[in-house]
């Protein structure tokens, strides 16, 4: 069952800026997460003007509990604020990508990463302590998995309350179920909560995609259709990501977003590559 309220840990991370020694806490946690030697897993985070969010995200990621060596790579996509400066104070690696856009940023992160597995994250989301383990578990336990993708819930920052989003998230879960049969499961793969094998991603030219499609879903489709394995939905509540609803607010608010989703469910049939 989905959580009705924002979890205590998500709240702690969301309000992490209130901690007077936040940078030190992130730095110390990242040393433990990074361990020694080559990383097993690389978490890649594109960032554009995320100085208000990036530290909370890093705090949540660095406090993940795993026996794997994990590196974090933040891609500064021409930020005009202090995003890069803040990232570097935590000891986390930050690379610059001057070509503007999410596809270029994700490709730059893929090129810079050293881990065998890539986990995609965003700079305005909160990741639970078991996220790394739960997202990568299918790769270690199944031989035919090309892409893993997980679920998410919204942290309200606008006027929409959490209970409303709780219902909305179940509607979107049903939509994703339908996608597997009337569209394509690849449209369920989001860039802030998914993962793949680095060498496979490089082999299919990363996140490059045709016009009218999205980089995350198209990568998943390429990996599956080229025979690297199946798509695997991680449904364990321990991997549930909390993300800001700011994009819903930017797109006109909750009501407009809901109407748009209902129209997609009722009127779109078959596989539409522009949904990817």
Number of C-alpha atoms within 10 A of each C-alpha: 6 13 12 13 15 14 12 9 14 21 14 16 23 23 11 19 16 10 11 9 10 15 21 13 15 23 20 14 20 23 17 17 22 21 14 10 7 13 19 16 24 26 23 29 26 29 27 21 17 20 20 14 20 23 24 24 21 28 25 23 27 24 20 20 16 15 13 15 18 28 24 28 23 30 30 25 24 18 18 12 13 12 25 26 11 18 23 14 13 21 16 20 15 23 16 17 20 14 12 13 13 19 18 20 27 27 22 25 27 25 13 17 21 20 21 15 22 27 27 22 27 22 25 23 27 31 30 22 19 18 25 24 16 21 26 23 13 18 19 8 9 11 11 15 19 24 30 25 25 23 22 21 24 21 24 20 12 13 9 15 13 18 13 12 19 16 12 15 17 14 15 16 14 11 17 20 15 15 19 14 12 15 20 20 21 25 23 26 27 22 22 24 24 25 31 25 21 20 14 18 24 13 9 13 12 25 24 18 17 12 9 10 16 21 24 27 24 23 24 31 22 21 23 18 11 10 10 19 16 17 21 21 17 20 14 14 17 16 22 23 21 22 22 19 20 15 12 17 18 9 10 10 16 20 11 12 14 15 11 11 13 14 10 13 17 9 7 12 13 10 17 13 18 13 16 25
